[in-house]
Amino acid sequence: MTEREVYEVLMIEEADAWFEYLEATREKMPNRYDELEPWAWARLNQRLRLVRRRRAKLPPAAAA
């Protein structure tokens, strides 16, 4: 897999993390939202940190 392909996979993974957050919090009853949102936000941040860490290991040209 080329560096460019790895970068694209990381972009897809980042988008997937956001979609997971939206799916977990969308259209929930208000009391259920209050339970789920902190978990969903923590999970999103965890996944985004992982993506950023992997992206930082790539050479700058891969992001172009």
C-alpha atoms as a printed R data frame, in Angstrom:
   type eleno elety resid chain resno       x      y      z
1  ATOM     1    CA   MET     A     1   0.000  0.000  0.000
2  ATOM     2    CA   THR     A     2   1.398  3.398 -0.943
3  ATOM     3    CA   GLU     A     3   1.643  6.279  1.493
4  ATOM     4    CA   ARG     A     4  -1.125  8.070 -0.392
5  ATOM     5    CA   GLU     A     5  -3.405  5.053 -0.021
6  ATOM     6    CA   VAL     A     6  -2.637  4.881  3.701
7  ATOM     7    CA   TYR     A     7  -3.545  8.568  4.009
8  ATOM     8    CA   GLU     A     8  -6.832  7.957  2.184
9  ATOM     9    CA   VAL     A     9  -7.645  5.001  4.455
10 ATOM    10    CA   LEU     A    10  -7.030  7.244  7.475
11 ATOM    11    CA   MET     A    11  -9.376  9.868  6.023
12 ATOM    12    CA   ILE     A    12 -12.048  7.188  5.620
13 ATOM    13    CA   GLU     A    13 -11.464  6.006  9.184
14 ATOM    14    CA   GLU     A    14 -11.837  9.573 10.452
15 ATOM    15    CA   ALA     A    15 -15.134  9.959  8.597
16 ATOM    16    CA   ASP     A    16 -16.293  6.603  9.945
17 ATOM    17    CA   ALA     A    17 -15.576  7.791 13.491
18 ATOM    18    CA   TRP     A    18 -17.792 10.827 12.952
19 ATOM    19    CA   PHE     A    19 -20.563  8.697 11.446
20 ATOM    20    CA   GLU     A    20 -20.386  6.353 14.433
21 ATOM    21    CA   TYR     A    21 -20.794  9.340 16.756
22 ATOM    22    CA   LEU     A    22 -23.759 10.660 14.785
23 ATOM    23    CA   GLU     A    23 -25.420  7.265 14.654
24 ATOM    24    CA   ALA     A    24 -25.004  6.793 18.397
25 ATOM    25    CA   THR     A    25 -26.506 10.177 19.267
26 ATOM    26    CA   ARG     A    26 -29.042 10.867 16.526
27 ATOM    27    CA   GLU     A    27 -32.753 10.579 17.239
28 ATOM    28    CA   LYS     A    28 -32.373  9.319 20.790
29 ATOM    29    CA   MET     A    29 -34.909 10.072 23.465
30 ATOM    30    CA   PRO     A    30 -33.643 12.982 25.618
31 ATOM    31    CA   ASN     A    31 -32.919 10.828 28.670
32 ATOM    32    CA   ARG     A    32 -31.107  8.229 26.545
33 ATOM    33    CA   TYR     A    33 -29.097 10.942 24.750
34 ATOM    34    CA   ASP     A    34 -27.753 12.161 28.086
35 ATOM    35    CA   GLU     A    35 -26.481  8.646 28.782
36 ATOM    36    CA   LEU     A    36 -25.020  7.984 25.346
37 ATOM    37    CA   GLU     A    37 -23.489 11.314 24.343
38 ATOM    38    CA   PRO     A    38 -20.553 11.308 26.813
39 ATOM    39    CA   TRP     A    39 -19.640  7.774 25.743
40 ATOM    40    CA   ALA     A    40 -19.997  8.626 22.053
41 ATOM    41    CA   TRP     A    41 -17.885 11.774 22.438
42 ATOM    42    CA   ALA     A    42 -15.135  9.904 24.299
43 ATOM    43    CA   ARG     A    43 -15.146  7.148 21.658
44 ATOM    44    CA   LEU     A    44 -14.962  9.730 18.863
45 ATOM    45    CA   ASN     A    45 -12.019 11.504 20.482
46 ATOM    46    CA   GLN     A    46 -10.230  8.211 21.060
47 ATOM    47    CA   ARG     A    47 -10.600  7.235 17.400
48 ATOM    48    CA   LEU     A    48  -9.570 10.687 16.150
49 ATOM    49    CA   ARG     A    49  -6.436 10.656 18.333
50 ATOM    50    CA   LEU     A    50  -5.493  7.303 16.823
51 ATOM    51    CA   VAL     A    51  -6.014  8.614 13.286
52 ATOM    52    CA   ARG     A    52  -3.942 11.739 14.038
53 ATOM    53    CA   ARG     A    53  -1.160  9.625 15.531
54 ATOM    54    CA   ARG     A    54  -1.038  7.385 12.461
55 ATOM    55    CA   ARG     A    55  -1.218 10.381 10.114
56 ATOM    56    CA   ALA     A    56   1.686 12.055 11.931
57 ATOM    57    CA   LYS     A    57   3.883  9.065 11.096
58 ATOM    58    CA   LEU     A    58   3.331  9.612  7.370
59 ATOM    59    CA   PRO     A    59   5.712 11.807  5.402
60 ATOM    60    CA   PRO     A    60   4.266 15.266  4.560
61 ATOM    61    CA   ALA     A    61   4.079 14.430  0.840
62 ATOM    62    CA   ALA     A    62   1.485 11.731  1.530
63 ATOM    63    CA   ALA     A    63  -0.972 14.365  2.730
64 ATOM    64    CA   ALA     A    64  -0.720 16.365 -0.490
